[in-house]
Amino acid sequence: MSCPIDENVLNQLKGEQSELLDKIDELRTIGVGGLVELPQIVVCGNQSSGKSSALEAISRVRFPAKSSICTRFATEIVLRRNPFNRVKVSIEPGKSRKDITEREKLCAFTLESFSSGEDLPSLIESAKECMGLSNTDSLASNSGFKLTLVDLPGLYYSTSSDQGEPGMRIVQSLTESYMKSSRTIILAVISARNDYHIQKVVNMAQEFDPKYERVLGIVTQPDVPDAGSDDEDYYLQLIHNEKVQLQLGWHVLRNRSFETMNISDDARDVQEKEFFNKGRWASLPRDQVGIENLRHRLSTILLSHIRRNLPDLIGDIQDKILRNEQALAKMGTFRTSVQEQRRFLVDISSKFARITNQALNGSYVDDFFGGYKNYTANTEEFPFRRLRAIVRELNECFAHAMSIRGNRRMIQSSSTPALNIPEEICQPYMDGWTPQYITRESLKGEIKEQARESRGIELPGTPNQLLVGSLFRDQCEPWKGIAEAHLLSVWSSVEYFIQIVLKYLIDDHTRGSLMRHLISPKLEKMKEKLMAKLEELVSYYNHGHPLPVGDSYLSKMQESRQKRQLAALAQIIGLENDAVSSLNLDQAANKVVSSSDEFGAEEIIDQMQAYYDTTIITFVQNVAILAIENCFLTPLEDVFSSQTVVDMDDQQLQKVAAEPSVTQNERTRLNEELEKLRLGRETLDAYKPDEISLPNSPILGKFFQRRNEFME
């Protein structure tokens, strides 16, 4: 609201102060105040504490006589010079107003027919009707008039039929929302009519400003306590900053009483001066009493506050500009035609292919991957951006799990201790697993029993090769489950990576459409190929006969046989005999005649174990290379390429890239905000601090220290 004000008031807001304050008000006028927090002064206190009267005295604008009307709104006023007498009001919808039609109705509200501040009560009544509030309505949001000094609804702590508990909570929440901003100067109004300790406004301010750095206390109605009374003495000490120490101090006003409410502003000021020139109130410093001194004090405090907050304010505006620009970049340009939609997707697909290629090759140079500082941050998302590193780590976990739990049962000899399960048991693919042991003697008994029941034409003591294959298939039974869990983990990591890339490149709506109509179906097909490849890799191990290739099998067999024979010799001779050396045992092992083993059970175990040890290495490599690399990672770059977009028909293209009306509205909103923010930045850039200070460098500090020592 803009309104004419007294010339004497304007004289206190001249020059540089007026210019800078006008610039901040200009930001409010263009709507920057709704995007970033601007420096402001709020007037708050209990109901009937004299808040509105203090504001009237500052602005010389009369507020409604009915307190129930005045407390319906958070009212902001700017003192502004105007060559014509006029009152102009606008309503800014709050965040709770979501309906577009309703917001447009409120924004369209304007009244130009009011000629002076005397018409303000009826003007507020018209605005109240426009917002759909009645005298008994509770405050619905913190939207209000576009002003500078803010008169907040009065706090109250008892309910009645006129003022319920929901309204009490809303008023307190509204007051706290203004207080919590570090750019708000709090005018805490305390009435000398009541005990200080039942007025909570200063304590509320302390919650958000513990050191009282931005609280100015205003004491009203000082003429109510009897002269010389304890109450008068208490408030005098309060104003002297002895009771509650505020860094901005205290100020005292004598406003109109009910009997003098209709006197002129000049008469009101004369009465106030007369009051503070007599009694104990005359002992107060003159800059802490009266409305004229308060105006000067407020302008000085606000100017200092604005200057102090200016660098951070400019920084906030710049950050908001950057966020809007990034959001608009994700949305791209308007795309109503098929050509615009195809052009948009081609651009996104090329960026997607570039990032994916770098992620697969481990060359993390795009901004998407972040620098060292971002990567080392404790976030869930950033590690998954570096896809190759994640896949390699999962492959290592898979190999580790296969080496420990790949065999169904762990064969123990009498001289072999139980497996010491490492802490890595908590790694992926190890959850819920417990080792199953079987002694070599027990396994030999199982093999002999099966060999007896399935004798063929083999000679006595010769291993039955069918039993070797059967025992191997039993031992490698966990392979498929572990490998399947690994493939699904890699697939999930890749899907999450793709989601992150698209989130980085485009808006959420387009990302959802792209995933739903194009990428997710392709990923599902790739998952099917992965599972089919796994079936292919394990099928022969599940049904075929052992077919070892190369010398590694024979080496494993010889090693296993020698260990078994050495263990048998050591048990026979006894390791307690110090005269027996390992060399003696090696020589004796070459002369040992195998003990009678009608079914070759020992050889069956040795052959199975040798085949298992050589085959598991091949299987792990095949899962990593033939399945993950060939069937999944290599085709990944083509899941969303420029060629993919070119091949899309118009119908599919519209499903993926067409914009809903909400996106178009959001782009319009962001562009409008961006225009306001850039204008606001341009407005404030001229007021950046221009002081020249020495470089803040420890090296230069030492340099100048040595230089000064040399000069001395």
Order of alpha helices (4+ residues) and beta strands (2+ residues): alpha-alpha-beta-alpha-alpha-beta-beta-alpha-beta-alpha-beta-alpha-beta-alpha-beta-alpha-beta-alpha-alpha-alpha-alpha-alpha-alpha-beta-beta-alpha-alpha-alpha-alpha-alpha-alpha-alpha-alpha-alpha-alpha-alpha-alpha
